[in-house]
Amino acid sequence: MMRFTWSAAPNDALAQAGAALLGIEFDTVFRGDALTDHLIAWDVPAYPGYSLHKRALFANFLPDIAPLFTPRDKMEWHLVGWGGVGIDARAFGRSDEPCACIPAIDNPRVSAAADADWLQDDDTVFGIVVNGEARAYPRRIMEVREMVNDTLGGRDLGIPYCSLCGAAQAYFTDNVAGGFERPVLRTSGLLIRSNKLMYDLVTGSVFDTFRGRAVTGPLAEADVVLDPVTVITTDWGAWRLAHPDTTVLVEALALGRDYDLRNTRDARGPIFPVGDVDPRLPVQEDVIGVISPDGGPIAFQRSKAMAALISGQTVGTSDVRLVREAGGLRAVGPEGDDLGSHQAFWFAWSQFHPTTRLWPE
């Protein structure tokens, strides 16, 4: 309710009620976030029918988002909040139409590296290679769009970027288990633990973006988990040097904007509630996260891992090791097989993988 208060008086009344029920006191003016952090840290379960009550509340302000709330699913609805933007409900292939949302891109226009004179060598890009075909997704564009549905190397991809948790990810969206039509991924406008929730435009199913797991709708009922694709976070100069035949998204897709959210909005830490944070690393420390062949999550502190590799050391465990690629890092298995790694802030990786190992152990 506090997310939608319109003035100080109801906000204060709700905050005081929450504090009294929880038996806590506030030491910050952002009392709504403090309450939510407290509840997340406690892992207080939702009561029966909670999602329907929450949907009724959200429907007053966000009628287009309300249908995503369902009574029986795998979503922890008590941890879900609104990110302040509308749902992207535009049909596939119509991503050039304006919307009151974070606008995804379908089948983005690309250019050869030689024609991308708008990019500086030190500009951050997210690089992906599928079946030998390389493509760069500039952070400047991804901060504006946050979702791309693309085809690369003959495979369909969904590529979400969550600026809040510093994570660009990629998933194969063809050959989905159960014979479902290719999911068309969109930004829902909802957040969980300061990570965006994406949804499938075709079935209305919501995904745990960080883990690629469907948590509501028909895809959740079929236990759909999308297969990850490695994303290399690096700079344009290094990526272009390593992949001279790469394509890159065209500048016009940035819509004339250049946010640099990491060094502006997010410079002082997460702006939405995340609960308790694993104290082994600073909240926004960059890590390379991967699910090992045995199914266990493991994270590598990027700065330490890169320094160790540059000095000639081996970085890894018995079943996962890191290798340098195009100025970034990639996780591979014992036989050099790709494991679908990506970079993220530590708070995000550890929140969604609370049992994660941390190199060095």
N, C-alpha and C positions, 0 to 999 in steps of 0.2 A: 504493500500500500504506500510505503514511503517513497517508492520510486516514482509515483505519480502525484504526489502532493504538489499543490500549486502555490502555497504560501508557508510562512514560518510557523503559523499557529498550529495547523494540523500536523505538520512535520514534527514539531516539538511534542505535541500530545502523543503521537505514535511512538516517538523515541522514548518518552518517559514511561509509557506503558510497557514497551519491550524491555527496558532496563529493569523495571520493577519485577516483571515475570522471570527474568533471567538472573536477577540478583547481582547486577553489575553496574559499574559507574563508568562514565566516558571521560577520556582525557583528550578528546579531539572533537572539532566542530562537525566532522563528517560522521554524524551519529548513525545514519542509515547504513553506511559501509561498515562501521564498527559492529553493529548488530549482526549483519550478515556474516562478517568474518568470524564472529563468535559462534554463530550457529553452524557454519561450515566446519570450524575446528572441532566442535563437539560432535559433528556428524549426527545431528538430531534427525531421526527418520521422519518422513512425511506421514501424516495421519491418513486413515482411509478416506478416499474421496478428495484428497488435497488437490490433485491436478484439475479436477472439475471446478473447484472453488477458485483456483488460480486462473483458470481459463475465463471464468465469469468476470473476474476483476480486469484481466487484460483486455477482454472484449469491449469494455467501455472505452478504451483508449486506442486499442490496436486490433480492430475487428479482423483484419487480414491475417494476423498472426495466430489468432485464437484457435483456428482449426488444427494447428499443429499439436495442441494439447489433447491427449487421449487418456482415457481412464486406465487402460491396461497396457503397459509397455515397459521398457527397460530403462526409461529415463529417470534420473534423480531430480524430479521437478522442483524439489525444495531447494536445490542449489542453483536453479536457473533464474536469471534476471534479464532485464531488457537493456540492450546496448545503446538505446537512444536513436535508432534508425529504423526505417520501415523494412518490410519484407520485399525481396526482389521476386516478383511473381511474373515477370515478363516471359513470354514464350521463347522457346529455343530458336535461335537465329534472329531474334529481334533485340539483340543487346545494344543496338545503336539508338533505341528509343529512350527518351528521358524517363526517370522514375524518381520517386522520393525514397530512395534506397541507396545502398552501396551497389553500384551497377556492375554486374558480372560481364565478362566478355565471352562470346561464343565464336569459335573459329577465328581467332584474332588475325589481323593483317600483320605480316612480317616483312622484313627486308633482309638483304645480305649484310654481313658485317661491314663491308666497305661503304655502304650507304647510310650507316648509323652514325653520321658525324655529329649528332646531337648528344651522344654519350661521351663522357670523359673516361679516361682509363681507370680512375679510382672510383667510379660510380658502382654501387653494389648491384649485382645481378644474381638471379637464381638460375642456375644452369641445370638442364636435364638432357640426357642422352638416352634414346630408345632405338634399339636396332641400328645403331651407328649414326642416327640423325640427331644433331645437337641443336638446341634452341635456348636462348637467353631471355629471361623474363625480368626486366629491370625493376628494381624495388620502387622506383618513382611511379611506375605504372601500377604495380601491385598494391601499393598503399592506397591508391584511388579505387581500384577495382575489387581487390580481395578474392576474386574467384575467376578462374579461366576454365572453360571447357574447350579442349583442344584435341588435335590428332597429330601424333608425332611417331615417326618410324612405323607407320601402319597400325598404331594402337591408339585407342581413345583414352584420354586422360581427363581427370578432374584435378585442378590445381588450386587449393585454397591457400590464402596467406592471411595469417592473423598477426597484425602489427602489434597487438596487445601482448602477445607472448613470443614475438620475434621468430615466428616459425612459418616458413614456406614449405608446404608439403605437396605431394603428388600421388595420385592413386589411379590405377587402371580402372576404367569404367566400361570396358567391353568384357564379354564373356562372364557376366555376373552369374554367380551360382543361382540355380533355380530357374534359369532361362528368362530372367526379367529383361525388359527393354533397357537399353543404356540409360543409367541415371543421368539426369541433367542437374548439376549441382548449383545451388543458389545460396546466397546469404539470407538467413532467416530473420536477423535483427535481434536474436536472442543470444545470451552468453551463459556459459557455465564455467566457474572458476577462472574468469577473465579470458576464456577461450571462446571464439565464435562457434555457433552451432550452424552447420550447413544442412540443407535439406534437398531432397530430390523432387524436382518439379513434376516428374511423371507420376509418382506414386504418393507424394506428400510425406514420404518417410523422412524422419530427422536422423542425422548422423552425429555421432561423437566425432567431431572433426579430427581431433588429435590422434584417435586410434582407428579411424576409418570404419567404425562399427555402427550399423544401423540400430537405432534405439527406439524408434516408433514406426508404426505403419507396416505395410506388407513386407518390406525388406527386413524389418526387425523380426517379424514372425518367421521369416525364412532364415534367420541368423546370418544375414549377409555381412561379411567383413571384406572391404575392398583391399586388394593387394597394393602395398606401397611401392613407390618408385623413388630412387635416390634423387635428392635435390642438393646440389652443390651451391653453398653460399660463398660468393667470391666477388672479385671486382672485374669490370668489363675488360680491362687490359689483359689480365691473366686468362680469362675465359676465351677471348678472341685468339690469343697466342696459342693456346692448347687446342682450340677447335676453329681453325681458320675458315672452315666451311659452314660455321654456325649461322643460323638465322636468328633474328631478334625482333621482338614486337616493335611496331612503329611508334614514334613519339606522339602522334595524334591521340593515341589511346590513353595518354595521361590527362587528357582534357584540359591541358594548360596549367595543371597543378603540380606542385612540388612540395610535399608536406615535410619530409624528413622527420617522421613522427618519433623515431628512436631518440633523436637528439633534441626534441622539443617537448611534445606532449608527454612522452613516457620517460623523460630523462630522470625523474625523481622516483621512479618505481611504478608498480601497477596502479592504475586509476580505478579499477573495479575490485571488489572483494575476491580474495583467493583463499582465505583461511590460514591455518598454520603453514609455514614454509619450512621445508627440510633445511636445517642449519648447516649442512656440510659445505655449501657454497653460497655466495651472495645471490640475492633474489634474481638479478638480471644478468648473471654470469652466462656466457654463451657455452652451450654444450652441444656435442654431436650425440644424438640419441638413436638407438637401434634396438630391435628385438633380435636376440641371438637365436641361432638355430634350435636351441633347446627350449625356446619360448620365453626366456627371461629377459627383461629389459636391462640395458646397460647404457650409461652415459659417460662421455669423455669430455673433460674440461678442455675446451677448444685451444685456449692459449697454451696450456701445458702440453697438450698432445702435439700441437704444431711445433713447439720448441724442441720437443723430444725427437720428432721425426727429422727435423732439419739437422739436428746434431748426430743423426745416424742411428738412433735408438729404435727399437721395436716397440710399438704401442698396441696393446691388445690383451686379450685373454686367451684361453685355450681354444675358443671357437669363434672369436671375433678379433679382427685387427683393423686398424685404421691405415689408410694410404693417402698420400697427397695427390690431389688432382686439380689442375687448373687453378691453383691458388687457394683451393679449399680442401675439404676432407671427405673421404668416403669410407664406409665400413664394408668389409668383405669377410666372407667365411673362410674356413680352412683351405679350400681349393681356389680361393680368389673369386668366388661367386658373390655377386652383388646382393646386399641384404636390405636395401631400401632405407637408408639412413637420411636424417635431416638435422638441421641446426635449430635450436630453440633456446629460449631463456630457461634457466635452471628451475625457476618456480613452476613453470608450465610442465616441463618434463617430469619433475618429481611429484607434482600434484596428480597427474594422470597415470603415473607409474610409481606408486609409493613404495614398491618393493625393489626399485631399481638399484643395481650395483653402480658404483662410481669408481672409475679408473683414476689413479691407481688404487687398488684395494689393499 
